Amino acid sequence: MGNLENTQARKEPITFTGRTRSDAKRKALNYWYMNQTTLAMSIREFSARLVLLPDGKSIVFYENPVA
């Protein structure tokens, strides 16, 4: 049981990388769609936690809101 709790407590960022910004965005939205029940957040809440990296081809999702 301790391992499960540690896994759930550790929320590392998820990076979506694509050939273009649109491709990365499509991957992020697909992730939300496939996991929306587990994530328990609206698309608006999910989008607010996405950060586009300077390379323009990667998007990072942070489980906790970015300040």
N, CA, C and O of each residue as an XYZ file, in Angstrom:
268
protein
N       0.821     -1.194      0.000
C       0.000      0.000      0.000
C       0.862      1.254      0.000
O       0.486      2.262     -0.599
N       2.010      1.206      0.662
C       2.890      2.367      0.706
C       3.389      2.760     -0.673
O       3.527      3.947     -0.969
N       3.662      1.773     -1.520
C       4.134      2.071     -2.866
C       3.079      2.796     -3.684
O       3.397      3.712     -4.443
N       1.828      2.390     -3.533
C       0.751      3.045     -4.253
C       0.620      4.490     -3.806
O       0.447      5.381     -4.638
N       0.700      4.735     -2.515
C       0.608      6.100     -2.004
C       1.760      6.946     -2.520
O       1.552      8.101     -2.891
N       2.968      6.400     -2.553
C       4.110      7.148     -3.059
C       3.951      7.462     -4.536
O       4.323      8.548     -4.981
N       3.409      6.536     -5.292
C       3.188      6.755     -6.721
C       2.173      7.865     -6.939
O       2.365      8.724     -7.800
N       1.099      7.853     -6.169
C       0.065      8.869     -6.324
C       0.537     10.224     -5.832
O       0.126     11.247     -6.380
N       1.391     10.263     -4.811
C       1.864     11.527     -4.263
C       2.887     12.177     -5.191
O       3.004     13.402     -5.222
N       3.629     11.367     -5.947
C       4.670     11.886     -6.827
C       4.045     12.241     -8.168
O       3.727     11.361     -8.968
N       3.874     13.514     -8.402
C       3.254     13.976     -9.646
C       4.300     14.726    -10.469
O       4.470     15.938    -10.334
N       4.989     13.985    -11.314
C       5.992     14.613    -12.163
C       5.326     15.169    -13.412
O       4.305     14.647    -13.860
N       5.894     16.217    -13.970
C       5.320     16.790    -15.192
C       5.347     15.791    -16.344
O       6.233     14.940    -16.421
N       4.378     15.904    -17.227
C       4.304     15.062    -18.422
C       4.606     15.956    -19.615
O       4.026     17.033    -19.752
N       5.505     15.514    -20.470
C       5.888     16.296    -21.646
C       5.309     15.661    -22.898
O       5.448     14.460    -23.127
N       4.662     16.484    -23.699
C       4.121     16.064    -24.994
C       4.973     16.735    -26.064
O       5.039     17.962    -26.136
N       5.618     15.932    -26.887
C       6.488     16.457    -27.934
C       5.956     16.024    -29.284
O       5.591     14.865    -29.486
N       5.918     16.977    -30.206
C       5.441     16.679    -31.549
C       6.349     17.280    -32.601
O       7.348     17.927    -32.286
N       5.992     17.059    -33.844
C       6.768     17.640    -34.949
C       6.570     19.141    -35.011
O       7.469     19.884    -35.403
N       5.363     19.585    -34.614
C       5.032     21.012    -34.591
C       4.288     21.301    -33.297
O       3.963     20.388    -32.538
N       4.023     22.570    -33.055
C       3.251     22.951    -31.870
C       1.866     22.335    -31.919
O       1.355     21.880    -30.895
N       1.258     22.313    -33.078
C      -0.081     21.728    -33.237
C      -0.087     20.242    -32.913
O      -1.028     19.739    -32.300
N       0.951     19.549    -33.319
C       1.058     18.117    -33.054
C       1.188     17.864    -31.549
O       0.553     16.953    -31.018
N       1.997     18.656    -30.869
C       2.152     18.526    -29.415
C       0.836     18.837    -28.711
O       0.466     18.165    -27.748
N       0.139     19.846    -29.191
C      -1.157     20.210    -28.600
C      -2.167     19.081    -28.789
O      -2.929     18.769    -27.874
N      -2.175     18.477    -29.957
C      -3.078     17.364    -30.237
C      -2.798     16.193    -29.285
O      -3.728     15.553    -28.795
N      -1.522     15.916    -29.029
C      -1.156     14.842    -28.108
C      -1.613     15.156    -26.681
O      -2.099     14.276    -25.971
N      -1.454     16.405    -26.271
C      -1.881     16.803    -24.926
C      -3.394     16.686    -24.785
O      -3.883     16.167    -23.782
N      -4.134     17.159    -25.773
C      -5.594     17.076    -25.716
C      -6.067     15.627    -25.764
O      -7.050     15.279    -25.109
N      -5.391     14.788    -26.520
C      -5.730     13.368    -26.558
C      -5.497     12.731    -25.185
O      -6.288     11.900    -24.736
N      -4.410     13.126    -24.527
C      -4.129     12.622    -23.185
C      -5.262     13.010    -22.230
O      -5.738     12.180    -21.455
N      -5.687     14.265    -22.289
C      -6.786     14.706    -21.415
C      -8.048     13.905    -21.715
O      -8.725     13.448    -20.793
N      -8.367     13.731    -22.984
C      -9.578     13.011    -23.369
C      -9.553     11.574    -22.856
O     -10.556     11.083    -22.338
N      -8.426     10.907    -22.995
C      -8.317      9.506    -22.583
C      -8.262      9.351    -21.057
O      -8.553      8.275    -20.534
N      -7.892     10.417    -20.345
C      -7.705     10.331    -18.895
C      -8.563     11.326    -18.116
O      -8.265     11.604    -16.954
N      -9.609     11.862    -18.716
C     -10.361     12.916    -18.054
C     -11.022     12.458    -16.759
O     -11.166     13.258    -15.835
N     -11.422     11.208    -16.668
C     -12.026     10.703    -15.432
C     -10.984     10.655    -14.320
O     -11.257     11.073    -13.194
N      -9.803     10.154    -14.626
C      -8.725     10.068    -13.638
C      -8.227     11.456    -13.243
O      -7.962     11.710    -12.068
N      -8.099     12.345    -14.211
C      -7.610     13.690    -13.931
C      -8.605     14.510    -13.107
O      -8.206     15.358    -12.309
N      -9.889     14.254    -13.303
C     -10.961     14.964    -12.585
C     -10.833     16.476    -12.743
O     -10.912     17.224    -11.768
N     -10.634     16.917    -13.997
C     -10.583     18.355    -14.269
C     -11.153     18.621    -15.652
O     -11.109     17.776    -16.545
N     -11.683     19.812    -15.794
C     -12.249     20.209    -17.082
C     -11.119     20.495    -18.063
O      -9.954     20.590    -17.677
N     -11.475     20.630    -19.323
C     -10.474     20.956    -20.338
C      -9.852     22.321    -20.054
O      -8.675     22.543    -20.338
N     -10.633     23.219    -19.502
C     -10.125     24.553    -19.153
C      -9.077     24.456    -18.041
O      -8.029     25.098    -18.112
N      -9.365     23.654    -17.021
C      -8.403     23.464    -15.928
C      -7.140     22.775    -16.439
O      -6.028     23.141    -16.057
N      -7.316     21.782    -17.298
C      -6.178     21.075    -17.877
C      -5.317     22.035    -18.694
O      -4.094     22.044    -18.561
N      -5.951     22.830    -19.528
C      -5.224     23.771    -20.391
C      -4.457     24.810    -19.589
O      -3.385     25.250    -20.004
N      -4.999     25.203    -18.443
C      -4.332     26.196    -17.605
C      -3.026     25.662    -17.021
O      -2.189     26.439    -16.562
N      -2.849     24.347    -17.035
C      -1.644     23.735    -16.467
C      -0.647     23.302    -17.535
O       0.322     22.603    -17.237
N      -0.880     23.711    -18.762
C       0.036     23.402    -19.858
C       0.985     24.563    -20.089
O       0.586     25.727    -20.036
N       2.235     24.241    -20.344
C       3.250     25.261    -20.615
C       3.970     24.883    -21.904
O       4.484     23.771    -22.032
N       4.005     25.813    -22.858
C       4.728     25.601    -24.111
C       6.203     25.895    -23.872
O       6.557     26.972    -23.394
N       7.061     24.936    -24.204
C       8.501     25.132    -24.029
C       9.054     26.003    -25.151
O       8.445     26.101    -26.216
N      10.211     26.639    -24.920
C      10.792     27.549    -25.913
C      11.052     26.927    -27.289
O      11.094     27.643    -28.289
N      11.226     25.597    -27.347
C      11.478     24.973    -28.650
C      10.245     25.024    -29.552
O      10.349     24.810    -30.760
N       9.077     25.308    -28.968
C       7.849     25.427    -29.743
C       7.240     24.112    -30.164
O       6.198     24.095    -30.819
N       7.870     23.005    -29.801
C       7.382     21.679    -30.210
C       7.061     20.787    -29.024
O       6.690     19.627    -29.199
N       7.201     21.317    -27.827
C       6.963     20.532    -26.617
C       6.046     21.298    -25.680
O       6.162     22.513    -25.519
N       5.133     20.561    -25.066
C       4.204     21.126    -24.094
C       4.318     20.291    -22.832
O       4.332     19.061    -22.895
N       4.399     20.955    -21.686
C       4.525     20.261    -20.405
C       3.239     20.459    -19.611
O       2.717     21.568    -19.504
N       2.744     19.355    -19.058
C       1.561     19.396    -18.188
C       2.026     19.216    -16.756
O       2.687     18.231    -16.426
N       1.673     20.189    -15.893
C       1.978     20.125    -14.470
C       0.710     19.789    -13.722
O      -0.307     20.466    -13.877
N       0.763     18.731    -12.900
C      -0.406     18.304    -12.121
C      -0.876     19.422    -11.198
O      -2.077     19.648    -11.043
N       0.083     20.120    -10.584
C      -0.258     21.254     -9.722
C      -0.203     22.522    -10.550
O       0.651     22.639    -11.428
N      -1.091     23.477    -10.298
C      -1.100     24.719    -11.087
C       0.250     25.424    -11.056
O       0.923     25.461    -10.026
N       0.631     25.977    -12.188
C       1.874     26.725    -12.289
C       1.610     28.148    -11.828
O       0.674     28.797    -12.294
N       2.434     28.628    -10.917
C       2.234     29.982    -10.377
C       2.815     31.028    -11.300
O       2.739     32.221    -11.007
